[in-house]
Amino acid sequence: MKLVILGGPGAGKGTQAALLCSKLGIPLVSTGEILREEIAAQTDLGKKAESYVEEGELVPDPTIISFIRKRLVQPDTAKGWLLDGYPRTAFQAEELDFLLDELGQRLRWAIYLKLPDSVLMERCLNRQDGRLDDREEIVQRRIDLFNDRTIPILEYYDYRDRLLTIDAAGPPDRVLQEILQGVDPAKG
């Protein structure tokens, strides 16, 4: 079961990713986590990415795809994985497909946790963990950026019959059940 999870800030990606990975027995592959680990270990890739991260810039696509390639060939990903934080653009979605072809793997579903912008905003502003970037103007910028980038990704996966759109407004356990019904291998 090879999955990608998509959703705006506050959509519940982290919550659903953790629940799904636990339920399906697959590892979570978080690009943010991979970057932090590689930078901390000062690997060649980590050193390449470090200056971008320190400047608050996006790490270039070729570097990110190298990180993902390195992670997806680890033994724990043999039965599947859930990718969070990538792809963020339609170009990256295509690059991921090229990488998976090269590795003899195939993405099963891109799970899109859909919520209205107003609910995303409300959830971010009311988060219990009080993130530094959860201020209204910053959240709005993140929502706008997500919307600009995501529509082409949704079209990309929809065209390839790999888009699973889930209404993420309900309680986490109900959202999880909808995802599990949608990704059920017996149905596809």
Disulfide bonds with the S-S distance in Angstrom:
none
